[in-house]
Amino acid sequence: MSILGQQIAKTLLPGMVVPDELEALFAWIESNNLFIDTKAGRIGFLFPKKELKSGWTDTQRPGGTNIEFFAEGNVNLHYWFGHDRANILDRLCAFAKTGAEGSMAAFWIDDLGKQCIVHMGSGSGSVLCCVLAETALDFLRLIAIGYDEICWNDAFAYPPNSPHYDSGLYVHPNVKYQDWVRKTFAVSIPRRATAIVKNPAEMNDTNSSDRFCKWVEQNAG
C-alpha cells in the first residue's frame, strides 16, 4: 500500500475503506514523485508543484484541477458542524483539500451504510455541500475533467474554460493524469461535472434532493 494510502487508512472510522481506485491514484502520485512530506504527514498532488508555480500567470496556468490529498480524518469537523457528537462526526473522514479557501472532500457513510465521496464547502468561500461521487472511480473521473477547483459548483454545468463561465483564468488540462485514468480503468472522462455530480446542493438548502445536504441540515449546529 502507498504511504499516502496508509496514512489516510489510519484516519478511517469503522465501516470505511480506502477504495482500490483511490489507492491506485495514491500509488500513481508516489511513483511520479507528486508529493511532499511534512511533520503532519504526506501531501499528494496531481501535477508537479514547481511546474504549476512556474507556469502560473494572471491569465492561465497548467495542471488541470488543483487538489491536495492528505490524512485529515475527522479531528476538525466539530468546527464545521458546530458540535462534537461522535455519532455524526464518525460518519465522515476528510481526505482532500478541494479549494484554496479550505473546502474538503470526505468519505461519508450514508444512512444505508454505503460509502461515497462528499463535498464540504468552507462556508467562507465555497458553499457546495453534496455527494460529489457515488464511487471512487467517478471521483477520479471528476477531477480529470479539468476545472480549476472542484469546489465551485456554478461552473459544473459547463466544460472547463467555457465562455459561459469565465473565471478569468485559463486552466490547461492535466493530460498525463487524464491519460492514466482512461488507460488504467478503461473509462471516458465527461466534459461537464454534472455528468457525475447529480445534485450540486449548497449549505442551508432546505429543499435539496441531495441526501448528504439533507443529512447535514438535520445534524449541524
C-alpha positions as CSV (number, residue, x, y, z in Angstrom):
1,M,0.0,0.0,0.0
2,S,1.2,3.5,-0.7
3,I,2.4,5.7,2.2
4,L,-0.3,8.2,1.5
5,G,-2.9,5.4,1.4
6,Q,-1.6,4.0,4.7
7,Q,-1.8,7.4,6.4
8,I,-5.3,8.0,5.2
9,A,-6.3,4.5,6.2
10,K,-5.3,5.2,9.8
11,T,-7.8,8.0,10.0
12,L,-10.7,5.9,8.8
13,L,-13.7,5.3,11.0
14,P,-15.4,1.9,11.4
15,G,-17.1,0.8,8.2
16,M,-14.8,2.8,5.9
17,V,-12.2,1.7,3.5
18,V,-9.7,3.3,1.1
19,P,-11.2,2.3,-2.3
20,D,-9.0,0.4,-4.7
21,E,-9.2,3.1,-7.3
22,L,-8.0,5.8,-4.8
23,E,-5.2,3.6,-3.6
24,A,-4.2,3.2,-7.3
25,L,-4.2,7.0,-7.5
26,F,-2.1,7.4,-4.5
27,A,0.4,4.8,-5.9
28,W,0.5,6.8,-9.1
29,I,1.1,10.0,-7.2
30,E,4.0,8.5,-5.4
31,S,5.5,6.8,-8.4
32,N,5.5,10.1,-10.2
33,N,7.0,11.9,-7.1
34,L,4.0,14.2,-6.8
35,F,4.1,14.7,-3.1
36,I,5.8,16.4,-0.2
37,D,6.3,15.1,3.3
38,T,5.6,17.3,6.2
39,K,5.5,16.9,10.0
40,A,1.8,16.3,9.8
41,G,2.2,13.6,7.0
42,R,2.4,13.2,3.3
43,I,0.5,15.5,0.9
44,G,-0.2,14.3,-2.7
45,F,-0.9,16.3,-5.8
46,L,-1.9,15.6,-9.4
47,F,0.7,17.9,-11.0
48,P,4.3,18.9,-10.1
49,K,4.1,21.9,-7.7
50,K,7.2,23.6,-9.2
51,E,5.8,23.4,-12.7
52,L,2.5,24.7,-11.5
53,K,4.0,27.7,-9.9
54,S,6.4,28.5,-12.7
55,G,3.7,28.3,-15.3
56,W,1.1,30.3,-13.4
57,T,0.3,33.8,-14.7
58,D,-2.5,36.2,-14.2
59,T,-4.5,34.7,-17.1
60,Q,-3.5,31.0,-17.3
61,R,-1.9,28.1,-15.5
62,P,-1.0,24.4,-16.3
63,G,-2.0,21.4,-14.2
64,G,-5.7,20.8,-14.5
65,T,-7.7,20.5,-11.3
66,N,-5.8,21.7,-8.3
67,I,-6.4,19.3,-5.4
68,E,-4.4,18.1,-2.4
69,F,-4.7,14.6,-0.8
70,F,-3.7,14.1,2.9
71,A,-4.8,12.3,6.1
72,E,-7.2,14.9,7.6
73,G,-9.7,12.5,9.2
74,N,-12.5,14.0,11.3
75,V,-10.4,15.7,14.0
76,N,-11.5,19.2,12.9
77,L,-15.0,18.5,11.8
78,H,-16.5,19.8,15.0
79,Y,-15.8,23.3,13.8
80,W,-17.8,22.6,10.6
81,F,-20.8,21.0,12.3
82,G,-20.8,23.2,15.4
83,H,-20.8,20.3,17.8
84,D,-18.7,17.2,18.7
85,R,-21.4,14.4,18.6
86,A,-19.4,11.3,17.8
87,N,-22.4,9.5,16.1
88,I,-22.3,12.3,13.5
89,L,-18.6,13.1,13.1
90,D,-17.8,9.4,12.9
91,R,-19.7,9.1,9.6
92,L,-17.1,11.4,7.9
93,C,-13.4,11.3,7.1
94,A,-11.8,14.1,5.1
95,F,-9.0,13.1,2.8
96,A,-8.6,16.0,0.3
97,K,-8.5,19.8,0.1
98,T,-10.6,20.9,-2.8
99,G,-10.2,24.6,-2.6
100,A,-7.7,27.2,-1.5
101,E,-10.3,28.6,0.8
102,G,-10.4,25.4,2.9
103,S,-13.1,23.3,1.3
104,M,-12.7,19.5,1.7
105,A,-13.7,16.2,0.1
106,A,-14.5,13.4,2.5
107,F,-15.7,9.8,2.7
108,W,-19.2,9.6,4.1
109,I,-21.2,6.6,5.3
110,D,-24.9,7.3,4.4
111,D,-28.0,6.1,6.2
112,L,-27.9,2.8,4.3
113,G,-24.3,2.1,5.2
114,K,-22.9,3.0,1.7
115,Q,-19.6,4.8,1.5
116,C,-19.4,7.7,-1.0
117,I,-17.4,10.9,-1.5
118,V,-18.9,14.2,-0.5
119,H,-18.0,17.9,-0.6
120,M,-17.8,20.0,2.5
121,G,-17.6,23.7,1.5
122,S,-15.7,26.0,3.7
123,G,-18.6,28.4,4.1
124,S,-16.2,31.3,3.8
125,G,-15.9,30.7,0.0
126,S,-17.5,27.6,-1.5
127,V,-20.8,26.5,0.0
128,L,-21.0,23.3,-2.1
129,C,-22.4,20.6,0.2
130,C,-23.4,17.4,-1.6
131,V,-22.4,13.9,-2.8
132,L,-19.6,14.5,-5.3
133,A,-19.3,10.9,-6.5
134,E,-21.1,7.7,-5.7
135,T,-17.9,5.8,-6.4
136,A,-14.2,6.4,-6.2
137,L,-13.8,5.8,-9.9
138,D,-16.3,8.6,-10.7
139,F,-14.4,10.8,-8.3
140,L,-11.2,10.2,-10.3
141,R,-13.1,11.0,-13.5
142,L,-14.5,14.2,-11.9
143,I,-11.0,15.6,-11.0
144,A,-9.8,14.6,-14.5
145,I,-12.3,16.9,-16.2
146,G,-10.0,19.9,-15.6
147,Y,-11.8,22.6,-13.6
148,D,-9.6,25.0,-11.7
149,E,-11.0,23.6,-8.4
150,I,-14.0,21.3,-7.8
151,C,-15.5,23.4,-5.0
152,W,-17.2,25.9,-7.4
153,N,-20.5,24.4,-8.5
154,D,-21.5,27.4,-10.6
155,A,-19.1,26.0,-13.2
156,F,-20.3,22.4,-13.2
157,A,-22.9,22.8,-16.0
158,Y,-20.2,23.9,-18.4
159,P,-16.9,22.4,-19.6
160,P,-13.7,23.9,-18.1
161,N,-12.7,27.3,-19.6
162,S,-16.2,27.7,-21.0
163,P,-17.1,31.3,-22.2
164,H,-20.3,30.8,-20.3
165,Y,-18.4,30.7,-17.0
166,D,-15.3,32.9,-17.3
167,S,-13.2,32.9,-14.2
168,G,-10.5,34.9,-15.9
169,L,-8.0,32.0,-15.6
170,Y,-7.5,29.5,-18.4
171,V,-6.6,26.2,-16.9
172,H,-4.7,23.9,-19.2
173,P,-5.6,20.2,-18.8
174,N,-3.5,17.7,-16.9
175,V,-3.1,15.4,-19.9
176,K,-0.8,12.9,-18.1
177,Y,-3.4,12.3,-15.4
178,Q,-6.3,12.2,-17.9
179,D,-4.4,9.5,-19.9
180,W,-3.7,7.5,-16.8
181,V,-7.4,7.5,-15.8
182,R,-8.5,6.4,-19.3
183,K,-5.9,3.7,-19.7
184,T,-5.9,2.3,-16.2
185,F,-9.7,2.0,-15.8
186,A,-10.9,1.9,-19.4
187,V,-13.3,4.8,-18.9
188,S,-14.1,8.0,-20.5
189,I,-13.9,11.5,-19.0
190,P,-17.0,13.6,-19.2
191,R,-17.0,17.1,-20.4
192,R,-19.1,18.5,-17.6
193,A,-19.2,17.8,-13.8
194,T,-22.9,17.5,-13.9
195,A,-22.5,14.1,-15.5
196,I,-21.2,12.9,-12.1
197,V,-22.4,15.4,-9.5
198,K,-26.1,14.9,-9.9
199,N,-27.3,17.4,-7.2
200,P,-24.8,20.1,-6.6
201,A,-26.5,21.4,-3.4
202,E,-25.4,24.2,-1.2
203,M,-25.3,24.8,2.5
204,N,-28.6,25.8,4.1
205,D,-30.5,24.4,1.1
206,T,-33.6,23.1,2.9
207,N,-35.2,21.8,-0.3
208,S,-32.3,19.8,-1.7
209,S,-32.7,16.4,-3.2
210,D,-29.1,15.6,-2.3
211,R,-29.0,13.1,0.6
212,F,-25.8,14.4,2.1
213,C,-27.0,18.0,2.1
214,K,-30.2,16.8,3.8
215,W,-28.2,14.9,6.4
216,V,-26.1,17.9,7.2
217,E,-29.1,20.2,7.6
218,Q,-30.6,17.7,10.0
219,N,-27.4,17.3,12.1
220,A,-25.5,20.6,12.0
221,G,-25.5,23.1,14.8
